[in-house]
Amino acid sequence: MEGGVAHGADATAFKECLALSYKNPYVLRLAFSAGIGGLLFGYDTGVISGALLYIRDDFKDVDRNTVLQESIVSMAVAGAIIGAAIGGWLNDKFGRRTAILIADFLFFVGAVIMASAVNSALLIVGRIFVGLGVGMASMTAPLYISEASPAKIRGALVSTNGFLITGGQFLSYLINLAFTKAPGTWRWMLGVAGLPALLQFILMLLLPESPRWLYRKGRQEEAKAILRKIYSPEQVEVEIQALKESVDKEIEENKASEGINLFKLCQTKTVRRGLIAGVGLQIFQQFVGINTVMYYSPSIIQLAGIASNRTALLLSLVTAGLNAFGSIISIYFIDRTGRKKLLVISLFGVMISLGFLSAVFYEATSTSPAVSMAETSHFAASFTCPAYHNAGSASSWDCTRCLKASPDCGFCASPQNKLLPGACLISNDTIKDACHDQDRLWYTRGCPSRYGWLALLGLALYIIFFSPGMGTVPWIVNSEIYPLRFRGVCGGIAATANWISNLIVAQSFLSLTHAIGTSWTFLVFGVLSVIALFFVLICVPETKGLPIEEIEKILERRGLHLMFWKKRAKEKNGGEVDGKKEVGGDV
């Protein structure tokens, strides 16, 4: 059996999670209050994708400068790397609750700076502050929820953090649409982000510290008082005994060595194996391309041939909504199906979706509308793009070549049909308005295409498969897989790896699409998803339904179990494997 617990437990986990709303609302209060950190994470991830469209209009130094656009997006990720690294230390030194409060303060300050930014440099400073807060919250919120949850429904409750991440992304797209006609547009979009941070700060002041952290710090009576609110009386004693064993083991290890360092972590078999699985999952979560979709979804839709900012934002709501829906599916299945099965199913779907997107964008580029000298001559000679005017092979130009020839070129589509030959003109506001005055569409990001709806379908399929598995499971596994004494530090290492990978993807996506094309860029992510699948099969253990302290025992005796979909031998012989008694997990 995958989880080492009775099947009845995981079959009813989702129902028990729902039953908490009237049986023990205190647990849900803890989970959702901490989960607002996920909402902050999600809102910041989503809001910049729409705000960027309007920042480009206000700050001319940003428009058509892909490196600066990537910097505005990715500096929040750079801040998150530092925030996640510091967050691990803060969690172990001062507690999970304190780390969340500091994250909220940083996020609020960052939102105010961004909303009042007068240039791109100040905007980037605000993004760094936001990133610091998001980095801390990203690894602390699931950790706090995990340590305050009964084992049987821990996966479902930690998945609420994933739901709030995707819910925050969906909310950000709604906010973006709401402010498209308002004065200041992007300032409102970014400034509203301070409100969830303020709300969580107030709620967390009213909540206790993690009971496991309190017990580890010698504050047993406080920990027991909180545990009695979470568990039934008989479960409390079992939980306290497990905590006592874990803390006693830590004391013994500390007698032999001082402090926690990376060398010590790698020397400890259980921690080393946990780090390989946890850090690897966080890296592959980003390298299969999720934040190219969430950070640049409207831009991708424009690359597929949608000219309007507002239309691109509206269509992006589809992917954001599906992402939130997928996280709800994860809450239902995570304690029924298991972490590993969800990951494998998710990655299979991601591979197919990325292959489909690669084919769609290849076909869209291959059928790009031609550039016509006759259409271009409808405008003043001074309006013609210099690169096109001076080209010796201008007759072979199409829209794609026009846009790639120079950042100063734009494509004005035919008034009869956007797929017919159009004009290659200088890209500025005056010529853009002249193009619109002739009832033509103006393109600077992507070219007109009949395949735009297929690109949207590909993005939707990608999100449907990604969200329930690779979207939520890496955070759940990282909240479970490390021994208590190393959990804050290891969680910080894994979250830092996630944000570094996020930074690499966010800072390179637009440049990659410009250098090798959108089709080849998605194909690269597809290849990485194949590698991720093999990694999950080989390195990631199943942790479904196990008390956190039991997971150490799994990692201690970890062995490969590739046929994870089959029932384990111990289910057939009453808990024996080859005549030996086994604790749950892989063998």
N, C-alpha and C positions, 0 to 999 in steps of 0.2 A: 504493500500500500504506500502511496506516495508520501502521505503526511505523517504516518505513524499514529493516527488516531482513528477512532471508529468512523465508518462512513456516515452514520447518522448525524454526527457532529457537523460535518461540512454541508450535508444536505439541508440542514435547517439554519445555517449560519445567517443567511440573508434575512430569513423571517425573524430570527432573534434580534438582528440588528434593528429591524423595523419596530419590533416589540419594545425596544428600549425607550421609545418615545413616551410610553406610558408606564413601563415597569421601572426604568431607571433613567430618567431624563438627565440626571447629573452627568452620566458618561457622554451622552450626546452633546451636552453643553460644553464639556471639555474639548470634544473632537471638533465641533464646528467653530468654536472660538479660536482654537489654534489653527484651524483650517483656513481662516481668513488670510493667513500667510500665503496659502496657495492661491487665494483670490488675487492678492497683490502680485504674485509671481505671474499669474495668467494675464492680468490686466496690462502689466507692463509689456509682456510678450506681444500681446495683440494690438495695443493702442498705437505703437510706433509705426505699424504697417500702414495704417490709414493717415496718421498725422504726417508721415513723410511725404505723402503726395502734396500736401499743402505747405509744408516747410519749404519744399523745392520752389513753390511759387513765390513765397515771401523772401527767401534768402537766395539771391541769384548765384552766389558762390557755391551753393549746394546743387543747383539745377545742372544736370548732365555731368556732374563730378561724382562718379561712382564711388571713388575712394572716400570722399567726405560723407556721402550718404551711408556707406558701410560703417564709417566711424561713428556717426550719430546713433546708428542701431547698436553697434558692437561695444561702445564704451560702457553701456550699462552691463554688458556681459563681462567686460574687463573688471568693473567694480564688483560684480558678483563673484568673480574668482577670489578676490581679496576677502570679500564678505564671508564666503563659504569657508575659507581657510581660517579666518579669525573666529568664525562661528563655532568651529570644532573646539577651539581652546575655551571660548566663552561658555560653551555648554558644559564642559567638564569643570571649569573653575567656579562659575557663578550660577549655573543652572539653566534649564531649558526656558523657563519663564522669563528670566532676565534677558536672555539672548533675543527672545521675540520682542520684548519691549524696546530694546536698543534698535532692532531692525525697523520697527514701526517709526521711531523718531527719525532715523536716517531717510526712510522712504518719504515721510512727510516733508522734510527739508528739501529733498530732491525735487519733489513735485512742485513746490513753490518756486524754486530756482528756474525750472523748465518753463513754467507758465509765464514768468516775467522776463525770459531771455530776450536780449536785444540783438544778439548775433549768434552765429553757429557755435562759437567758442564757449559762450556761457551756457548754451543748450547742452553741449557735451559735458560741462561740469555738472549740471543737474542730472544728466544721465548716469554719471559715475556715482553720485550720491544714492540715486535710486537703486543702482546695481549693488552697492554695498548692503543695502537693506534687503533686497531680494535674495542675495546670496546667503545671508544669514537665515532668512525665513525658509528658504528652499530646503535646507537640511534640518532645521530645528523643528518646524511644524510637524512633519511625519514622525520624527523621533518622539516628540512630546505625546502625540496621539497614540503611537505604538506602546509607549511605556505606561499609558493610562487606560489601556484597553484589555478586556478579557481575551485570552488566547484564541478562543473559538471564533470570535468575530473581529479579531484584530485586523485581518486583511480588509474586510469590508469597511471598517472605520477609517483605516489609513487611506483607503480608496476615496473617501469623502474629500481628502485633501486634493487628490487628483481631479475629482469632479469640480472642486472649487477653482482649480487652476484653469480647466477648460471652460468653466462657467465665467471666470474672469475674462478669458479671451473673447468669449461670445459677447459679454457685456461691453467690452472695449469696442467691438465693431458696432454695436448699437449706439454707443456714445459717439463714436466717430460719425455715424450717419446723422445723428441728432444735431451735431454742431457744424455740418457742412455748409449751412446757410448763415450761421451766426458770425458776427464780427469777431475776428481773432481765431476762428476755427481751431487750429491745432493747439492754441494756448489753453482753450477749455478742455480739449481732449486729454492733454497731459496733466493739467492742473487738478482735474476731478480725481486723479489717482490718489491724492492725499486723503480723501475721505475714508476709504476702507482702512487705511493705516491708523487714522485717528480713532475709528470705531474699535479696532482690535486692541489698541493701546488701553482704552478704557475697560474693555472686557477682561483683558489679561490681568489688570490690576485687581480684579475681583476673584481671580481663580488661584488655586494653589500651585506649588511647584510639583514636578514629576515625582511620584512616590518612590520610584526606583532610584532617582538621583538623591533624594532625601535619605533613603536607607543607606546608600553607599557613603554618604557624608556623616553617618553616625546619628542621624536624627530619626531614630526608629519609631518613636511614638507618633511623630507627625506623619511618617509614611504609613503606619498602620491605620491611623485615623482616615486617611484618604482611601486606602485600599478597602476599608470596610464599607465605603460608599460605592465602590466599584464592584466588589465580589460578594457572594453569599458568605455566611460565617464559616462554612466548611472549606470553601475555596480560599478564603483569606489565609488560613493556616498553611495550606499547601504553597501559596504564593510567597509567604514570608519565609518559609523553609528554603525555597528555591533561591530567594534573594540572599539569605544567610550563607548558603553554600557558595554562591558566586562571589560574595564579598570576602569570605574566608579564603577562597582561592586567590583572590587578588592580594590579600595581606601576605600570604605565603610567598607569592611571586615578588612582591615588593621588598621582602627581606633579602632576596638574592640580588636585586638590582634596583637602582634608583631612577625614578621618573619613567616617562614614556618617550621613546624615540623610535625613529623609523627602523633602525637596525633591530631593536627589540621586537617590534611588531612583526617584521619579516621572519624572525627566528621562531616565533610562536606559530605552530602548524595551523591551528584553527583560525588565527587572525590572518595569516598569509593566504590561506585558501579563501577565506571570506573576502579579503581585499581583492583578490583576483576576480572573483565572481561579481562583487559589488562595483568595483571601479570599472571593470570591463563592460558591464551593463550600462553604466552611466555614459561611457564613451560612445558605445554603439547607439545609444538612444539619440545622440546628436548626429553621429556620422551616417545614419540612414536618412537624414535630411529633414527632420520634422520642423526645425526652426527656419528653414528656407521657406516652408509653407506658411508658418505663423508670422514671421517677421516680414515676409515679402509677398504674401498672398495676393494683394491687389496688384502689385507689380508683375507677378507671374501672369495674372489674368490679362493685364495690359500687353504683356509679351505675346499672349495668345491672340491678340487682335482686338481687344476692347479699348476704345480710345478714352471714354469718359471716366474721370476720377470717381464720380458718384456711382456710376454703374459698376465699376470695379469693386468699390466698397460693398455695394449691395450684394453682388455675387459672392464676395468673400464671406458674407454671413452664412452661406450654405456650409462652407468648410468649418467655420467656427461652431455652428450649431451641431454639426455631426460630431465634432470633437467632444463637445459637452455630452452628447448622447452616448458616445462610446465609453466615456468614463462612468456613466450610470450602468452600462452593461458590465463594466469591470467590477463595480460594487456587488453586482448580483453573482457573478461567476468566480470571483477571486478565491472564495473559500469553498466553492463547490468543485470547480475544475482543477484548481491548483495553479501556482505561479508559472511553472515550466510549460505546461500545455498552452496557456494563454500566450506566452512568449513565442512559442513555435508557430502557432496558428497566425499570430500577428505578423511575424516576419515573412511567412509564406505569402500573405496578402500584400505586404509592403513590396516584396520583390516583384510580384505581378503588376502592381500599380505603377511602380517606377519604370518598368519596362514599357507599359502602355503609354505613360507620359512621354518617355523618350521617343517612341514611335510617332506620337501625335505632333510633337514639336518638330521632329525631323520632316514630317510631311508638310507642316505649316510653313517651314522655312523654304522647302523645295518648291512650293506653289505661291511664293510671295509675288504680289502684283508688280508688273514691270513699271519702270519709269519712262514716261513718254516726253519727248522733246516738245510735241505739240501741246500737251497738257501744261508743261512747265512754262511755255511761252504765253499762256493765258495771263501770266503775272508779269510785272515789270522785270526787265532784265537784271536789275540790281537785286531782285528777290531770289534769283537762282543760286543754289548752293555752289560755292566756288569749286569744291572738289568734283562735283558733277560737271560743271562748265568746263573745267580744265582736263577732264578725263579723255584719253584717246579712244577708249572703248565705251563711250557713254551709251551707245545703242544696246549694250548687253546689261545695263544696270537694272536692278529691281529694287523694291522697297528696302529689303534687308541690307543690300550693299550701300544704299543711300544713307541709312542710319548708322552703319558701321564705318563709313568713310570718314566721318568727322563728327565730334560732339555738336558742331554748329549746323548740322543738317537735320531736316525734318521732312516727312512725307505727307503731302496733301492729296487725299484720295479723290477719285473721280466722282462727280456729282451724280452720275447715273447709277453707278454700282461701285462700291468700295473695292471690289475685286478686279475691276478694270484698271488699265494703266493710269498712273497719277503723276504728280509733279514732285521733284526733289528741290526743296527750297531751304533758305537760311532759317534756322530755328530761333525766333524771338517772338515777343508778344504781338508786335505789329503785324508780322506776316501770319501768325497764328489766327489773329482776328480777321485778316484779309481772306484766309482760307475758309473760315467759318461763314463769312459774309456771302460766299458763293455756295452755301449749303453743302460744304464738303467737310469730311472728318479729318482731323489733324493728328498725326502719329509721330511720337518721338521715342517711345519705349519699345513698341513692337509693331508689327505690320498687320494690315487687314488679312483676315483668314476665315475660311469657312469651317475651320476646325476648332474655333474658340470654345464651343459647347462641349467638345470632346475633352479639351484640356480641363474644363471645370469638372467633368465626370471623372477624369483621372485623379484630380485632387480630392474629390469626394471619396472615391474608393480607397485612396491612400489613407485618409483620415479615419475611415470606418475600420480599417484593419489595424492602424497604428494605435489609436487611442485606447482600446480596452487592454492591450498587451504591453507593447513597448512604451506606451504613454504613461502608465501608472505602475506597472510591476517593478521597474528598477528602483523606484523610491520605496516601495513596500519592502522589497528584499533588503535594501540597505538599512531599513529601520529595524530589521529582524536579525540579520546574519552575524553581527559582531558581538563578542562577549561584553557584558555590562561595563567592565572596567575600561574597555577600549572604545565603547560605542560612540562617544562624542568625537574623539579624534579620528576614528576610522570613517565615521559619517562625514566629517569635514573633508577628509581626503577624497572620498568618493564624490561629494558635491563639488569640490574644487575641480576634479577631473571632468565632471559634467560641464562646468562653466568654461573651462579651457577649451574643451571640444566645441562647445557652443560658440565661443569666440572665433575659433578657426573657421567654422562654417559660416557664421554671420559676416565675418570680415572678407570672405572670399567669394561668396555666392554671386554677387552682381559682376565681379571681375571675371569669374569663371564663365558666366553666360556670355559676357562680351568677348572673351578670348577664344573659347571653344564652342560656344553655342549652347542654347538651353537644352537641346536634345542630348548632347554628350554629357552635360552636367548631371542630368537626371540618370543617365546610364552609369556614371561613376557611383552615384548613391546606390543604385541597384546592385552593383558588384559588392559594395560594402555591406549591404543587407544580407548577401549570401554568406559572407565571412561571419557576420553576426549570428546567423543561424547555427553554424558549426560551433561557434563559441558557446552558445546557450546549451547545445546538446552535450558538450564535453565538460564545461566548467561550472554550470549553475545547478546547485542542488534544489530539491523541492523542500519548501519550509511550511507548506500548508498545514494549518491547524496545530502546530507545535507550540508549547510554551517557549518563550524566548530562551530560557536557560537550557532547554533541551537541544537547541540548534547547535550549541558548542559540541555536543556529543556526536552529532551528524558529521560535522566538519573534521572531528578528530579521526573518525574512521571512514572518511570519504572515499568512495570508489566510483567508477563510471557506471552509469545506469542509463544507457541510450534508449532502451525500450521502456521509457517512462510511462507510456500509455497503458501498459499491461499491469494487472493487479500483481502485487508483490507476493512472494512465496509465503511470507509470514501470515498472510490472510488465510492461506489454505491449511496451515498447520498450527494455528493458534498462537502466533507470535514467534515461531522458531524459523530460523533460516539456516539450512544445512545443520540442523541439530543444535544451533547456538541461539541463545536469546538475543534479540536485537532491539535497540531503541529506534524510533521512527526515522525515516529519511532514506537516502540512497545507500546502497551497499555495493 
